């Protein structure tokens, strides 16, 4: 029974005394009559589960409102805490009893320690050095005004008779109101698709600088708050902190650089080194705690001195998910658990609260607007920037928690400040979406297909790339597309990056890095690799201009980025890689199922023609010089807009001296007589009456094929054959017979066209988005050396279709 006396609590003059029974860690089991919640381990596991589940549910619920994760995490804590569920004393005493707080706080702080270490690793100080004066001024202006407002209000809010000085309170309140959370802001920018804009770049740079200043001020505030009596002790705290930072820079950094040098490039870091660094985080935390600043300060500085590059990536990949997914929500939840909204009793306090929120918000906005006016930015952009700088998050919560622990803030002030933080961060996204809409140039453009592009005009192509593996084949395909002085090709290369919660993904766009410096992370290294390959191609090939871009968004909305880019850049053709890649044995395996969804969405929403490229190593060559391209290209023509687009693209290719083109036209047995008759009539006479949509399509096919035949009659590199088939089986037999003679098949997707020639082929298709023939060619049991381009023609929006995707009025297709 002694074990059941978990902890006796004696109310005494000093407050609550909690006595621990050392044997109370794990339970003997329910069958022994033990209540698992009386023991610290099962209780902690239950608390952790509750916190993670609650925050996840909130993340899901708030997703439509586009709220950052921090909001859900703090709200989760508030809901579990005394403000909502904790009002029920039974719940509070069973799930979050007083004795469990120590374990919870300790674990939350361990999570915090490692999270701030990661933030330090991800942060690149050189970026701060390189940010322009504008970002620097925005950061300073966005800190000074709210800081002053906080200082002014500290006199109103301050409860006298506490053991601390007015100065410390000013510091705490000022820091809490003036910080901007870099990770939260990065997340919001990406959600709003502003990260690629000039505005997004300024906001990110300013937030980085702001975060740095906040850390210095926080260290200062803690140093001053911990010793109310002597100013000499504060001085020692500050001096020893400076000494610790110097030690990290001059001793720790060289040691870590030595570790990096010891590890050959491309090799994994040994577990011993990783373990050493992770222990270093704890030691740094211990030292700074012993000095008198907060332990997280040590971890953060230790993270900062780790050089950007492969070691940083390894650490982030090992720690990120566990720390930010499991342990960090604990810290936010604890902030919520300490927040008792019912502590804010008087109406006057609520009034002051509203005023503080409004003024701090306005202060930041005013500061930012002043700077933006100085730089002659539009006022709307200035206001948006100010709003974005109001993103609160981790640093803010640390400041408040430290403040509460040091008794700088009482329950009431703490509850006020947490509410301020949540409200300020929560309102950003809705307000910014209302105010700021980047000017979209919705100019209608005609040349949305290759078929309707001018033969002597520029061809604009948007190329999407997931990994560097997609690059060589796409470059070969572009080279084969015959860029010439008469018709140059403008290529927009978009590296598609999934938006995760990591700040590291954001930094790619954020700093256009100087060459020769190591990349910040794997994604950025890939981006560089891709850009270098295309820039190299641009230098070697004539008549090609390349513009690299990066699209960072969740896979579910990635197609919006792609389609908007295509619209903005007035592109005629989008090339997207197929979601399967070839394996060593010639089979096809899916790399990432999400790529497939992206492709399907692009095919459904594209503002121009689309080609899905099934990459089987086009000619296996990585030679980029124009005179070395030699491909055998085959077009399988069944009829319909997609096939016409495929033929138009192949026609453009055929002008390249290294390309031999085979066009195989499949004709249904019953159509042969009609086909011969129409040949006699001379396919393009404008006298034919249009009977049905089907007839019209056939006439358009005839017009294009006849035109193609006439213009290329004497070209020896082009072979045109017609195959008469009567069903799907015969079609497959013909295609199989031409298996290995070609490097590239170009076929139409053939959506919306039901043809007896492909009957039965769709019953077994794995990837219906490629159409019957495309799916057949892309399947693993087909030739392993032939790449496939499945083309879908843009057929306009609405019934009149803007007259797009159709030949010109004479019935002739505009010559490529």
C-alpha positions, 0 to 999 in steps of 0.5 A: 500500500505504501506505493499507492501513497504516490505523493503527499501534498502539504499546503504550507506557507511557501506553497505546494510541496510535492514529495516523490516516491522513488519506486513510482516510475513503472506500474506492476499492472492493472491486475495487481490493482495498480492505477497506471496513472499513479506512475510517472512513465505511463502517465507521461506516455498518455500525456504525450499521446494526448498532446500529439493527437490534439495538436494533429487534430487541430492542424487538420481542422485549421488547414482550410484556414491556412493556419501555421502549425504553431497556432494549432500547437499552442491552442492544443495546450490551451485546450488541455490546460486549465482554460478548457478541459482542465476546468474539470478538476477530475480531468486535471488531477488525473491526466495533468497532476501537479507531480507530473509537471516536472517530467513533462517540463524536462522532456519539453525542454530537451525537445526545445534544446534539440529544436533550437540546435536544429534552427541554429544548424539551418540558419546561415549567418552569411545570409544575414551578412548578404541581405540588403540594407532594405531587409536590415532596415525593415528588421530594425524598424519592425523591432524598435517601434513595438519594443517602445510600445511594449516598454510604454505598456510595461508601466501600465501592466506592471504589478508592483511589489514583485522582486524584479526591476522595471528594466527587466520587465520592459525587456521581456515585454519588448522582446515578446512583442517585437520578435518575428518567428523565422520558421513560422514566417517561412511556412506562411509565405510558402502557403500563400505562394509569396516565397518566390516574390521580392516581398517574400525574400525581404520578409524572410531576410528581415525575419532572420535578422530579427530572430538573431537580435531577439536571441541577443536580447533574450540572453540579456533579459535572462541575465538581468532577471535571474539576479534581482539583487546585484548588478555585478552578477548580471555583468558576470553572466553577460561576460561568461556568455560572450566567452562561451560564444567565443569558445564555440566559434574558435574551438568548437567550429574548427573541431567540427570542420576537422571532423568534416575534413576527416570524412571523405566526400559522399561518405556518411558521417560515422555514428561516433561523430554524430553522437559526439555532436548530439552530446555537445548540444546537451553540454552546451545547454548545461554550460549556459544554464550554469552560467545563468542564461537559458540552456536553449541559448547554448544549444542555439549557438552550438547549432550556429557554429556547425558549417552548412553542408553535408553534416548539417543535412545529416543532423537535420535528417536524423533529428527533425521528425522526432524533435519537431513532430513529437517533443516540440509540441510538448513545449507549446502544449506546456505553454498552453497548460500554464495559460489560464485564460480565466485568470484575466478577470477584469474587463479593463485587463481585456481592454488593455490586452486588445490595445497591446495587440493592436498597438504592437501590430500597428507598431510593426506595420508602421515601422515597415511602411516607413521603410517601404515608403523610403524605398518607394515600394507600393503602400500595400506591399509595405502593409503586407510586409508589416503584417507578415513580420507579426508572425510569432512562434517559438522565440516568443513562447520561450521568452514568455515561459522564461518570464513566467519561471523567473516570476517576471510575468504573473498568471494574468500577464502570461495568459495575456501574452500567449493570447496575443501571440496566437491571435497575431499569428492567426490573423496574418494569413486571412488578412494578407490574402485579402489585402495583397494579391500580386498583380496577375497578368491575365493577358490572353495569349493565342499560341498555347500549342505547338501546332499553333505556334509561329514557325518563325517565332520563339517556342516557349517551353516549361520543363518540370524537374523533380530530381537531377535524374530527369535532366539528361533526357530532357536536355536531349529532348530540347536539343532535338526540338531544333532551336534555330535562329529562325525559331529559338527556344525559351526554356523555363526550368522549374525545380519542384520541391515539396513543401515540408515544415522545414525551414531548410527547404525555404532557404533555397529560393532565399539565397542565390548562393555564391558558387564554390560554397557548400549547399545548405541541404540536399534539396539546394544541392539538387537545385544547383545541380539542375541549374548548372546542367541547364546553364551549361546546356545554354552555353553550348547550344545556340538559340536556347535561353534558360531561366531556372525557377524553384516551385516550393509547395505541397504536392496537392497544390503544386500543379497550381504553381506550374499552371500559373507559371505557364500562364504568366510566361505564355508557354506553349508546351509543358514537359513533365516527367513520368512518375515511374523511373526505369530500374536496372533490369529494365522494369519501371518502378514508381519513384513517388506516388505524389508525382503521379497526382501532380501529373494528373492535375497538370494534365487536367488544368494546364493552360497550354499543351502538355507532354509527359516524358517517360524517360528511358535514357534518350539515346543514353547520351549525355552529349549536349553539343548540337551536331552530335544529336542523332535520334530515330523518332517515331510518331504513331498517328491515330487522329484527334487533337492530341495526335495532331499536336504530337505530329506538329512537335515531331515535324519541328524536330524533323528539321534537325539534321540529326533526326530521322522521323518515322510517321506511322498512320493507323487507319481502320480497315473500314475507313480505307475506301473513304480515305482514298476518296478524300485523297482524290478530293485533295484533303483541304478544300473548304467546300466540305460540309461539317456533319459531325464533330467526328467528321470535323476531326477527321478533316483536320487530321487529313489537312495536317497529314496532307500538308505534312506529306506535301511539304516533306515529299523529298525529305529522305530523313522522313518516312511516312507509312500507313498501316491498315488495322481493324482492332486493338490486337493488330495495332499492338502487333504493328507497334511491337514490330517497330520496337527497337529501331527508335529512341523516342516515340511521340504519341497523342494522349487521345483523351475523349477519342474512342477508336476501334483501333485501340479497343480493348487496350484500356481495359488493362491500363496501369496509367490511364492518364497516358491514354491507351497507346501511351500506357502500352508504350510506358509499360514495363513489358515494352521495349526497354530502350525507347523513351516515350513522350505522350502529348496532350493538345490544349483545346481551349476553354469553353465552347469556342475554345478561343480558336485554339488548337485548330489549324488556320482558316484555310485548313492548313496547319501553320508550318513549324 
